[in-house]
Amino acid sequence: MPNLTHHTLPNGLTVLLREAHSAPVISWWLAYRVGSRNEPTGKTGISHWVEHMMFKGTKRFPAGALDREIDRAGGQWNAFTSMDATKYFETLPANKIDIALEAEADRMTKALFDADETESERTVIISERQGAENQPTFWLQEELRGAAFRVHGYHHEIIGDETDLRTMTRDDLYAHYRRHYQPSNAAAIAVGAFDTREMLAKIEQRFGAIEGGAAPDLFSRTEPEQQGERRVTVERPGNTAFFELCHRAPAATHEDWFKLRLLDAILSGSSGASDNKTSRLYQALVKSEIAAGVGAWMTPTVDPYLYSIIVTLRDGRSPAEAEAALLKEIARLSADGVSEAELNKARKQTRAAFAYSRESVTEQAYGLAQSFILGDVHWFDKFSDRLMRVSAADVQEAAARYLVPQRRIVGILNPIAQDEEGAPA
Amino acid sequence: MSEIQASIPNAGNITRAQLDNGVTLLVYENPAVLSVNVMGSLQAGGIYETPRQSGLASLVAGALMTGTRGRDFDAIHGSLEDAGADLGFRGHMHKLGFSGKALAEDLGLLLDGASDCLRNPIFPAEHVERLRGERLTWLQYSNFDTRYRAAKAMRQALYPETHPYHYGTYGDEASIADIALDDLKNFHAEHFGPAGMILVIVGAVDAADAIGLAADAFGDWRNPEQPAIRQAHEPEQSTADLRPSVSVPGKTQSDISMGIVGPARKAGDYLAAQLANSVLGEFGMMGRIGKSVREEKGLAYYAYSRLGGGHGPDPWTISAGVNPENVELAIASIMEEIERLTTEAVTDEDLADNQSYFTGRMPLRLESNEGIASNIHSMESFNLGLDYLANYDDMIYRITTADLLRAARNYLRPERMVVAVAGPEASTP
């Protein structure tokens, strides 16, 4: 894709700019290379909590001031903590974008982390975790991660363990912030209706004076090779069973990631373009009435993560039936490969999905932010082309290499009946 | 005219045409993209069901793509998926809605697919049974979802059994299990037709070409049996317990759903009520409710208010997720904010903030094909006029603090407010 300006300020801040004049709107992002994978035991959830504290004010913009300013401008702003990154964004009418640059430059180094605000936010975050716990599948995901990653930081939920959320201190949070929030560990991204030279000048003006330094050493531990299939079973009150089949996938910058991504488009139909009811898994699981639904995820990550397929079982059908049907489809893919027609369909869907994603400057800017985090600023731009180059033989080879028992983690969520008092019935 | 104003869809840049069978077509050319979106509606929502058939309109909508007179399930979905296109139908309370997207070169495919599914469905028994099973699984799962249970209890207490809003558009386990195949066929035969149908097309298309394709797809559709449009009346004062409580075992958090009957979209004070709602639970970090319940007291991750504003008296709702120990405190804090909003006029500064918020967000809402199509569909569906968006700023800035107070008092009556709680143990709010 043309017209990407890639620049680095003397203090180490990466700048990625792309003009898009389809609507009078600009999306502005600050992405930091720190996420839940960089959290040691005892500090799980700290990246996400720091993200919350970034909305609690600076001396210049006290708590609530930016909520008001950005809403007054008709903008949106929010933040996301993922396993690999913490990202902040503002999407605003183009003539109002300056407030976003001012805000992010200010809170990169001047967030207050007031002690009272920290305590108030502790209960908000515990409430966020408890809200997630109300969904039975949260417990399955948490157990699956723990089983898949014994050593690597991907092993805990982004929200963190409740015991850590109750014991971390204001000083822990502030130290994490000061260590990771600096220009050499961040990228500023803008996509939208601006002049690149003017935007670069604005960024230099606001961020250029922030002191630079070497990028921080990020806490990271390498996951040892898996020695055979792993299984977890979770029991929660409810009446719907779930089955999840995970396989270890390579990092997003690895060439095989794209082979598996195309394999997934054929297997589950998760192209991002359409809700695929002719996909192999829909036919094998939903059409056969084993499942009420089936979905799959291949999250692009810095380190090797998981390719996950999750099945919502129909009443009266068992996880064993879902497992047998899934493994049969995987075996068929490994043995027989895919047809040229299936490949062509996946390719056209990829082209369509890419066209849809370009409608929104927010999505385009998110793609660039994610590319920076993955270590290749062209990752998003080349995504479509790299998928187009995947051949039928590549897909079959990826199935044989990755979808094997030695890389497999299986999760089952069994519903258990309880009476109104909460005791097992 | 500013760049922002010039890009707003209006009577001058929307092409509107009406077919002689009653279908209204609206096309907006957006050459900045590579794709096209369609969005439309028919007079075939849940309001046309009987209580015994609750969920029927939604089930019909879900079954439209399972087979037609000319194509089976795989052929319907295969043609769309091969092109990377997407099409879906959804049953709402007043209307059946549909939407789709494709690369611009595939607009004809999208319209033909929509036309075939709307006009020629055969409801194959095996597919309807599969869909029924999927809906039942979803309803069973939802019965263990505190948010769903609280909202359902609120809705059922707010609207009596004689009102269509008492019933959810997805139905319940009993009604879904009882619906017969003939019920689907009869509902389709009676209610699906061109009268009152709206079709919006937005994207990299030529307006005249798009009108031609749409006319080819829908121009010869006729259904003389279509009934008159059904309206939802103002509900009678509910005699139900206004403090319903639902026990959902094994949960760690309680959900609060509060509701009161709000204005329909066409009500004269709708925009004033929207601004009042923004002050209450939207602007900034979820308005005054968010500030009190989340920011100051740290009771909840989310606590906000929403105003429905559809074709009938939709509810004005407040939602919060809190630890069971904090339910009472959260409800009391929310009620304090409601009382404040209905007894004290908001400040000029509050009003100016929210007016600026409402008018300033327009460019973001019109950034994508889907956003543009949704706004054009609303203008037509609610008969707001195609210059509604162009005049929107003037309408918002004419609203006064007295208008907000009047609108808040008109609807937010604490003695009629339903307060439903669903959580790990039964607790009377």
Interface residues (C-beta under 8 A of the other chain):
Chain A: H21 S22 A23 P24 V25 F55 A63 G64 D67 R68 D71 R72 A73 G74 G75 Q76 T91 L92 P93 A94 K96 E119 S120 E121 R122 T123 V124 I125 I126 S127 E128 Q130 G131 E133 N134 Q135 P136 R236 P237 G238 N239 T240 G269 S271 A273 S274 D275 N276 K277 T278 V286 K287 E289 A292 G293 T312 L313 R314 D315 N344 K345 K348 Q349 T350 R351 A352 A353 A355 Y356 R358 E359 S360 V361 T362 Q418 D419 E420 E421 G422
Chain B: E3 I4 S7 A32 V33 L34 S35 M65 F73 D74 H77 G78 L80 E81 D82 A83 G84 A85 D86 G88 K101 A102 L103 R130 G133 E134 L136 T137 W138 Q140 Y141 N143 F144 D145 T146 R147 S247 P249 G250 K251 T252 Q253 D255 F283 G284 M285 K291 R294 E295 E296 K297 G298 L299 A300 Y301 Y302 G321 V322 N323 D353 S356 Y357 F358 T359 G360 R361 M362 P363 L364 L366 E367 S368 N369 E370 P424 E425 A426
